[in-house]
Amino acid sequence: MRLWQTKTGPHVLAAVKWDFRTTKEFRKSLKNLSPAQQQKAKEVFAAFKKDPFARAQKKNRLSAIYKETVRGVHVEGDLIAIFVVRGDKIVSLDIDTHDIYK
């Protein structure tokens, strides 16, 4: 059984019905990607939505610039989508190259 720890306590991953959200910044950045990158992002997010914490997904724990743990999913090359988990919500914050962390 896999658990996910949040401020409200542990959740059994299989039992959580995740609510996926995006920010305005994420939607703007996604729109600015090339058509090929947009297609790859669509494929990655389809798999991500099935199981956000699958071991096959490439995720990094990133600096907590939002005063909470920011994680990333690699889309391709140096393109990464960053997100946070807030209870049962997964909020996509931005999608860009690794340069967004500098």
N, CA, C and O atoms as a GROMACS GRO file, in nm:
protein
  408
    1MET      N    1   0.085  -0.117   0.000
    1MET     CA    2   0.000   0.000   0.000
    1MET      C    3   0.090   0.124   0.000
    1MET      O    4   0.179   0.136   0.084
    2ARG      N    5   0.068   0.215  -0.093
    2ARG     CA    6   0.147   0.338  -0.101
    2ARG      C    7   0.070   0.452  -0.037
    2ARG      O    8  -0.049   0.470  -0.063
    3LEU      N    9   0.138   0.528   0.048
    3LEU     CA   10   0.076   0.640   0.117
    3LEU      C   11   0.139   0.770   0.072
    3LEU      O   12   0.256   0.774   0.035
    4TRP      N   13   0.062   0.875   0.076
    4TRP     CA   14   0.109   1.010   0.047
    4TRP      C   15   0.081   1.093   0.170
    4TRP      O   16  -0.034   1.104   0.213
    5GLN      N   17   0.185   1.153   0.227
    5GLN     CA   18   0.171   1.232   0.348
    5GLN      C   19   0.139   1.377   0.313
    5GLN      O   20   0.208   1.439   0.233
    6THR      N   21   0.034   1.431   0.373
    6THR     CA   22  -0.001   1.572   0.356
    6THR      C   23  -0.020   1.633   0.494
    6THR      O   24  -0.007   1.564   0.595
    7LYS      N   25  -0.048   1.760   0.499
    7LYS     CA   26  -0.069   1.828   0.627
    7LYS      C   27  -0.188   1.770   0.703
    7LYS      O   28  -0.192   1.777   0.826
    8THR      N   29  -0.285   1.714   0.630
    8THR     CA   30  -0.403   1.656   0.694
    8THR      C   31  -0.384   1.510   0.729
    8THR      O   32  -0.475   1.446   0.780
    9GLY      N   33  -0.265   1.456   0.702
    9GLY     CA   34  -0.236   1.318   0.736
    9GLY      C   35  -0.208   1.235   0.612
    9GLY      O   36  -0.212   1.285   0.500
   10PRO      N   37  -0.181   1.104   0.633
   10PRO     CA   38  -0.149   1.018   0.518
   10PRO      C   39  -0.273   0.984   0.438
   10PRO      O   40  -0.382   0.970   0.493
   11HIS      N   41  -0.256   0.970   0.308
   11HIS     CA   42  -0.363   0.928   0.218
   11HIS      C   43  -0.316   0.802   0.147
   11HIS      O   44  -0.200   0.791   0.108
   12VAL      N   45  -0.406   0.707   0.130
   12VAL     CA   46  -0.375   0.591   0.048
   12VAL      C   47  -0.389   0.638  -0.096
   12VAL      O   48  -0.496   0.682  -0.137
   13LEU      N   49  -0.280   0.629  -0.173
   13LEU     CA   50  -0.279   0.685  -0.308
   13LEU      C   51  -0.390   0.631  -0.396
   13LEU      O   52  -0.453   0.706  -0.470
   14ALA      N   53  -0.416   0.501  -0.389
   14ALA     CA   54  -0.519   0.442  -0.474
   14ALA      C   55  -0.658   0.494  -0.438
   14ALA      O   56  -0.748   0.494  -0.522
   15ALA      N   57  -0.676   0.538  -0.312
   15ALA     CA   58  -0.807   0.582  -0.267
   15ALA      C   59  -0.834   0.730  -0.293
   15ALA      O   60  -0.948   0.774  -0.283
   16VAL      N   61  -0.732   0.805  -0.326
   16VAL     CA   62  -0.748   0.949  -0.346
   16VAL      C   63  -0.796   0.976  -0.489
   16VAL      O   64  -0.736   0.928  -0.585
   17LYS      N   65  -0.904   1.052  -0.500
   17LYS     CA   66  -0.950   1.098  -0.631
   17LYS      C   67  -0.890   1.236  -0.650
   17LYS      O   68  -0.939   1.335  -0.594
   18TRP      N   69  -0.784   1.244  -0.728
   18TRP     CA   70  -0.708   1.367  -0.743
   18TRP      C   71  -0.785   1.469  -0.825
   18TRP      O   72  -0.846   1.436  -0.926
   19ASP      N   73  -0.780   1.592  -0.780
   19ASP     CA   74  -0.841   1.706  -0.848
   19ASP      C   75  -0.726   1.784  -0.912
   19ASP      O   76  -0.648   1.848  -0.842
   20PHE      N   77  -0.716   1.778  -1.045
   20PHE     CA   78  -0.607   1.844  -1.116
   20PHE      C   79  -0.646   1.986  -1.153
   20PHE      O   80  -0.753   2.011  -1.209
   21ARG      N   81  -0.559   2.079  -1.120
   21ARG     CA   82  -0.581   2.222  -1.150
   21ARG      C   83  -0.459   2.277  -1.222
   21ARG      O   84  -0.349   2.222  -1.212
   22THR      N   85  -0.477   2.386  -1.294
   22THR     CA   86  -0.366   2.456  -1.356
   22THR      C   87  -0.378   2.603  -1.322
   22THR      O   88  -0.487   2.656  -1.301
   23THR      N   89  -0.262   2.669  -1.317
   23THR     CA   90  -0.262   2.813  -1.294
   23THR      C   91  -0.263   2.886  -1.427
   23THR      O   92  -0.240   2.826  -1.533
   24LYS      N   93  -0.290   3.014  -1.422
   24LYS     CA   94  -0.288   3.097  -1.541
   24LYS      C   95  -0.149   3.095  -1.605
   24LYS      O   96  -0.136   3.090  -1.727
   25GLU      N   97  -0.046   3.100  -1.521
   25GLU     CA   98   0.093   3.098  -1.569
   25GLU      C   99   0.122   2.967  -1.643
   25GLU      O  100   0.189   2.968  -1.746
   26PHE      N  101   0.073   2.855  -1.590
   26PHE     CA  102   0.094   2.726  -1.655
   26PHE      C  103   0.029   2.725  -1.793
   26PHE      O  104   0.091   2.684  -1.891
   27ARG      N  105  -0.096   2.768  -1.801
   27ARG     CA  106  -0.168   2.768  -1.929
   27ARG      C  107  -0.100   2.860  -2.031
   27ARG      O  108  -0.093   2.827  -2.149
   28LYS      N  109  -0.051   2.974  -1.985
   28LYS     CA  110   0.019   3.067  -2.074
   28LYS      C  111   0.148   3.004  -2.126
   28LYS      O  112   0.177   3.012  -2.246
   29SER      N  113   0.225   2.943  -2.037
   29SER     CA  114   0.352   2.879  -2.077
   29SER      C  115   0.328   2.763  -2.172
   29SER      O  116   0.402   2.746  -2.268
   30LEU      N  117   0.224   2.682  -2.146
   30LEU     CA  118   0.191   2.569  -2.232
   30LEU      C  119   0.156   2.617  -2.373
   30LEU      O  120   0.195   2.556  -2.472
   31LYS      N  121   0.082   2.725  -2.380
   31LYS     CA  122   0.041   2.782  -2.508
   31LYS      C  123   0.161   2.831  -2.590
   31LYS      O  124   0.158   2.830  -2.713
   32ASN      N  125   0.268   2.873  -2.520
   32ASN     CA  126   0.387   2.925  -2.588
   32ASN      C  127   0.485   2.818  -2.634
   32ASN      O  128   0.584   2.849  -2.699
   33LEU      N  129   0.458   2.692  -2.601
   33LEU     CA  130   0.546   2.583  -2.645
   33LEU      C  131   0.523   2.553  -2.793
   33LEU      O  132   0.421   2.590  -2.850
   34SER      N  133   0.620   2.487  -2.853
   34SER     CA  134   0.603   2.445  -2.993
   34SER      C  135   0.494   2.339  -3.000
   34SER      O  136   0.465   2.275  -2.899
   35PRO      N  137   0.433   2.318  -3.117
   35PRO     CA  138   0.330   2.214  -3.130
   35PRO      C  139   0.382   2.075  -3.089
   35PRO      O  140   0.308   1.998  -3.028
   36ALA      N  141   0.506   2.043  -3.121
   36ALA     CA  142   0.563   1.913  -3.083
   36ALA      C  143   0.574   1.902  -2.931
   36ALA      O  144   0.545   1.797  -2.874
   37GLN      N  145   0.617   2.010  -2.865
   37GLN     CA  146   0.629   2.009  -2.719
   37GLN      C  147   0.491   2.000  -2.654
   37GLN      O  148   0.474   1.932  -2.552
   38GLN      N  149   0.393   2.070  -2.711
   38GLN     CA  150   0.257   2.062  -2.659
   38GLN      C  151   0.203   1.920  -2.667
   38GLN      O  152   0.139   1.872  -2.574
   39GLN      N  153   0.230   1.852  -2.779
   39GLN     CA  154   0.184   1.714  -2.796
   39GLN      C  155   0.252   1.622  -2.695
   39GLN      O  156   0.186   1.538  -2.635
   40LYS      N  157   0.382   1.638  -2.676
   40LYS     CA  158   0.456   1.556  -2.579
   40LYS      C  159   0.403   1.582  -2.439
   40LYS      O  160   0.386   1.488  -2.360
   41ALA      N  161   0.377   1.708  -2.406
   41ALA     CA  162   0.323   1.742  -2.274
   41ALA      C  163   0.186   1.677  -2.255
   41ALA      O  164   0.156   1.627  -2.146
   42LYS      N  165   0.104   1.676  -2.358
   42LYS     CA  166  -0.028   1.613  -2.352
   42LYS      C  167  -0.015   1.464  -2.320
   42LYS      O  168  -0.090   1.410  -2.238
   43GLU      N  169   0.081   1.396  -2.385
   43GLU     CA  170   0.105   1.253  -2.362
   43GLU      C  171   0.153   1.227  -2.220
   43GLU      O  172   0.107   1.134  -2.153
   44VAL      N  173   0.246   1.310  -2.174
   44VAL     CA  174   0.300   1.294  -2.039
   44VAL      C  175   0.191   1.316  -1.935
   44VAL      O  176   0.182   1.241  -1.838
   45PHE      N  177   0.108   1.418  -1.954
   45PHE     CA  178   0.003   1.447  -1.858
   45PHE      C  179  -0.108   1.342  -1.859
   45PHE      O  180  -0.172   1.320  -1.756
   46ALA      N  181  -0.132   1.278  -1.972
   46ALA     CA  182  -0.230   1.168  -1.975
   46ALA      C  183  -0.184   1.056  -1.882
   46ALA      O  184  -0.265   1.002  -1.806
   47ALA      N  185  -0.056   1.020  -1.888
   47ALA     CA  186  -0.002   0.917  -1.800
   47ALA      C  187   0.002   0.968  -1.655
   47ALA      O  188  -0.028   0.893  -1.562
   48PHE      N  189   0.040   1.093  -1.638
   48PHE     CA  190   0.050   1.154  -1.505
   48PHE      C  191  -0.085   1.152  -1.434
   48PHE      O  192  -0.092   1.124  -1.314
   49LYS      N  193  -0.193   1.181  -1.507
   49LYS     CA  194  -0.326   1.185  -1.446
   49LYS      C  195  -0.373   1.046  -1.403
   49LYS      O  196  -0.452   1.035  -1.309
   50LYS      N  197  -0.327   0.941  -1.470
   50LYS     CA  198  -0.366   0.806  -1.431
   50LYS      C  199  -0.305   0.769  -1.296
   50LYS      O  200  -0.372   0.709  -1.212
   51ASP      N  201  -0.179   0.805  -1.275
   51ASP     CA  202  -0.111   0.777  -1.148
   51ASP      C  203  -0.001   0.880  -1.128
   51ASP      O  204   0.112   0.861  -1.174
   52PRO      N  205  -0.032   0.991  -1.060
   52PRO     CA  206   0.066   1.099  -1.043
   52PRO      C  207   0.194   1.058  -0.972
   52PRO      O  208   0.295   1.127  -0.983
   53PHE      N  209   0.191   0.948  -0.901
   53PHE     CA  210   0.307   0.909  -0.823
   53PHE      C  211   0.365   0.775  -0.868
   53PHE      O  212   0.432   0.706  -0.791
   54ALA      N  213   0.340   0.740  -0.994
   54ALA     CA  214   0.396   0.617  -1.049
   54ALA      C  215   0.548   0.627  -1.050
   54ALA      O  216   0.604   0.733  -1.077
   55ARG      N  217   0.613   0.518  -1.020
   55ARG     CA  218   0.759   0.518  -1.016
   55ARG      C  219   0.818   0.544  -1.154
   55ARG      O  220   0.932   0.589  -1.164
   56ALA      N  221   0.743   0.516  -1.261
   56ALA     CA  222   0.795   0.536  -1.396
   56ALA      C  223   0.806   0.684  -1.432
   56ALA      O  224   0.883   0.721  -1.520
   57GLN      N  225   0.729   0.770  -1.365
   57GLN     CA  226   0.736   0.913  -1.391
   57GLN      C  227   0.867   0.968  -1.337
   57GLN      O  228   0.912   0.930  -1.229
   58LYS      N  229   0.929   1.057  -1.414
   58LYS     CA  230   1.052   1.122  -1.368
   58LYS      C  231   1.012   1.247  -1.291
   58LYS      O  232   0.962   1.343  -1.349
   59LYS      N  233   1.035   1.245  -1.161
   59LYS     CA  234   1.000   1.359  -1.077
   59LYS      C  235   1.121   1.401  -0.996
   59LYS      O  236   1.203   1.317  -0.958
   60ASN      N  237   1.132   1.526  -0.969
   60ASN     CA  238   1.236   1.579  -0.882
   60ASN      C  239   1.170   1.660  -0.773
   60ASN      O  240   1.067   1.724  -0.795
   61ARG      N  241   1.230   1.656  -0.658
   61ARG     CA  242   1.185   1.745  -0.552
   61ARG      C  243   1.261   1.875  -0.572
   61ARG      O  244   1.384   1.876  -0.571
   62LEU      N  245   1.192   1.982  -0.591
   62LEU     CA  246   1.252   2.112  -0.623
   62LEU      C  247   1.247   2.203  -0.501
   62LEU      O  248   1.179   2.174  -0.403
   63SER      N  249   1.318   2.313  -0.510
   63SER     CA  250   1.320   2.407  -0.398
   63SER      C  251   1.179   2.458  -0.370
   63SER      O  252   1.098   2.475  -0.461
   64ALA      N  253   1.153   2.482  -0.244
   64ALA     CA  254   1.019   2.523  -0.202
   64ALA      C  255   1.004   2.675  -0.215
   64ALA      O  256   0.993   2.746  -0.115
   65ILE      N  257   1.003   2.723  -0.339
   65ILE     CA  258   0.992   2.867  -0.362
   65ILE      C  259   0.854   2.921  -0.328
   65ILE      O  260   0.835   3.041  -0.310
   66TYR      N  261   0.757   2.831  -0.320
   66TYR     CA  262   0.621   2.872  -0.286
   66TYR      C  263   0.588   2.840  -0.140
   66TYR      O  264   0.471   2.835  -0.103
   67LYS      N  265   0.691   2.818  -0.058
   67LYS     CA  266   0.678   2.781   0.082
   67LYS      C  267   0.603   2.649   0.098
   67LYS      O  268   0.534   2.626   0.197
   68GLU      N  269   0.618   2.563  -0.002
   68GLU     CA  270   0.568   2.427   0.003
   68GLU      C  271   0.651   2.345  -0.095
   68GLU      O  272   0.722   2.402  -0.178
   69THR      N  273   0.645   2.216  -0.087
   69THR     CA  274   0.728   2.132  -0.171
   69THR      C  275   0.681   2.141  -0.316
   69THR      O  276   0.567   2.109  -0.348
   70VAL      N  277   0.770   2.184  -0.401
   70VAL     CA  278   0.742   2.194  -0.545
   70VAL      C  279   0.808   2.075  -0.611
   70VAL      O  280   0.925   2.046  -0.587
   71ARG      N  281   0.734   2.005  -0.695
   71ARG     CA  282   0.785   1.887  -0.764
   71ARG      C  283   0.779   1.912  -0.914
   71ARG      O  284   0.708   2.002  -0.960
   72GLY      N  285   0.852   1.833  -0.988
   72GLY     CA  286   0.853   1.849  -1.132
   72GLY      C  287   0.840   1.716  -1.205
   72GLY      O  288   0.885   1.613  -1.155
   73VAL      N  289   0.779   1.721  -1.321
   73VAL     CA  290   0.770   1.605  -1.409
   73VAL      C  291   0.842   1.642  -1.538
   73VAL      O  292   0.807   1.741  -1.602
   74HIS      N  293   0.941   1.564  -1.574
   74HIS     CA  294   1.013   1.590  -1.698
   74HIS      C  295   0.924   1.555  -1.817
   74HIS      O  296   0.866   1.447  -1.821
   75VAL      N  297   0.914   1.646  -1.913
   75VAL     CA  298   0.835   1.624  -2.034
   75VAL      C  299   0.926   1.570  -2.143
   75VAL      O  300   0.900   1.464  -2.200
   76GLU      N  301   1.032   1.643  -2.172
   76GLU     CA  302   1.134   1.600  -2.267
   76GLU      C  303   1.254   1.691  -2.254
   76GLU      O  304   1.240   1.807  -2.215
   77GLY      N  305   1.371   1.641  -2.287
   77GLY     CA  306   1.492   1.724  -2.279
   77GLY      C  307   1.500   1.797  -2.148
   77GLY      O  308   1.497   1.734  -2.042
   78ASP      N  309   1.510   1.930  -2.154
   78ASP     CA  310   1.513   2.008  -2.030
   78ASP      C  311   1.378   2.073  -2.000
   78ASP      O  312   1.370   2.162  -1.916
   79LEU      N  313   1.272   2.029  -2.069
   79LEU     CA  314   1.136   2.080  -2.045
   79LEU      C  315   1.075   2.008  -1.925
   79LEU      O  316   1.071   1.885  -1.920
   80ILE      N  317   1.029   2.087  -1.830
   80ILE     CA  318   0.974   2.030  -1.707
   80ILE      C  319   0.848   2.105  -1.667
   80ILE      O  320   0.838   2.226  -1.685
   81ALA      N  321   0.751   2.031  -1.613
   81ALA     CA  322   0.629   2.092  -1.558
   81ALA      C  323   0.641   2.083  -1.407
   81ALA      O  324   0.673   1.978  -1.353
   82ILE      N  325   0.614   2.194  -1.339
   82ILE     CA  326   0.623   2.193  -1.193
   82ILE      C  327   0.483   2.197  -1.134
   82ILE      O  328   0.391   2.259  -1.188
   83PHE      N  329   0.469   2.129  -1.020
   83PHE     CA  330   0.339   2.120  -0.954
   83PHE      C  331   0.356   2.110  -0.804
   83PHE      O  332   0.465   2.081  -0.754
   84VAL      N  333   0.246   2.133  -0.732
   84VAL     CA  334   0.242   2.115  -0.587
   84VAL      C  335   0.121   2.028  -0.556
   84VAL      O  336   0.024   2.022  -0.632
   85VAL      N  337   0.128   1.961  -0.442
   85VAL     CA  338   0.015   1.881  -0.395
   85VAL      C  339  -0.042   1.954  -0.275
   85VAL      O  340   0.029   1.982  -0.178
   86ARG      N  341  -0.171   1.983  -0.282
   86ARG     CA  342  -0.241   2.052  -0.173
   86ARG      C  343  -0.362   1.966  -0.135
   86ARG      O  344  -0.470   1.980  -0.193
   87GLY      N  345  -0.342   1.880  -0.038
   87GLY     CA  346  -0.449   1.787   0.000
   87GLY      C  347  -0.476   1.691  -0.114
   87GLY      O  348  -0.387   1.615  -0.154
   88ASP      N  349  -0.598   1.694  -0.169
   88ASP     CA  350  -0.632   1.607  -0.282
   88ASP      C  351  -0.621   1.679  -0.416
   88ASP      O  352  -0.664   1.626  -0.518
   89LYS      N  353  -0.564   1.799  -0.415
   89LYS     CA  354  -0.546   1.876  -0.539
   89LYS      C  355  -0.401   1.871  -0.585
   89LYS      O  356  -0.308   1.881  -0.505
   90ILE      N  357  -0.383   1.855  -0.715
   90ILE     CA  358  -0.251   1.866  -0.776
   90ILE      C  359  -0.259   1.987  -0.866
   90ILE      O  360  -0.334   1.989  -0.964
   91VAL      N  361  -0.180   2.089  -0.833
   91VAL     CA  362  -0.185   2.217  -0.904
   91VAL      C  363  -0.059   2.232  -0.988
   91VAL      O  364   0.052   2.240  -0.936
   92SER      N  365  -0.078   2.237  -1.120
   92SER     CA  366   0.034   2.261  -1.212
   92SER      C  367   0.063   2.410  -1.212
   92SER      O  368  -0.025   2.491  -1.243
   93LEU      N  369   0.187   2.447  -1.178
   93LEU     CA  370   0.224   2.587  -1.163
   93LEU      C  371   0.283   2.647  -1.290
   93LEU      O  372   0.251   2.761  -1.325
   94ASP      N  373   0.370   2.571  -1.359
   94ASP     CA  374   0.439   2.625  -1.476
   94ASP      C  375   0.496   2.510  -1.556
   94ASP      O  376   0.512   2.399  -1.505
   95ILE      N  377   0.526   2.537  -1.682
   95ILE     CA  378   0.595   2.440  -1.767
   95ILE      C  379   0.694   2.519  -1.851
   95ILE      O  380   0.657   2.612  -1.923
   96ASP      N  381   0.821   2.481  -1.842
   96ASP     CA  382   0.928   2.554  -1.911
   96ASP      C  383   1.056   2.473  -1.900
   96ASP      O  384   1.055   2.360  -1.851
   97THR      N  385   1.165   2.532  -1.945
   97THR     CA  386   1.295   2.466  -1.934
   97THR      C  387   1.345   2.482  -1.790
   97THR      O  388   1.287   2.555  -1.710
   98HIS      N  389   1.453   2.413  -1.759
   98HIS     CA  390   1.511   2.422  -1.625
   98HIS      C  391   1.555   2.563  -1.591
   98HIS      O  392   1.579   2.593  -1.474
   99ASP      N  393   1.566   2.650  -1.690
   99ASP     CA  394   1.607   2.788  -1.665
   99ASP      C  395   1.512   2.863  -1.572
   99ASP      O  396   1.552   2.964  -1.513
  100ILE      N  397   1.387   2.816  -1.559
  100ILE     CA  398   1.293   2.887  -1.472
  100ILE      C  399   1.334   2.883  -1.326
  100ILE      O  400   1.278   2.956  -1.244
  101TYR      N  401   1.432   2.796  -1.291
  101TYR     CA  402   1.474   2.784  -1.151
  101TYR      C  403   1.594   2.870  -1.119
  101TYR      O  404   1.640   2.870  -1.005
  102LYS      N  405   1.646   2.943  -1.216
  102LYS     CA  406   1.765   3.025  -1.193
  102LYS      C  407   1.729   3.164  -1.149
  102LYS      O  408   1.817   3.246  -1.125
   0.00000   0.00000   0.00000
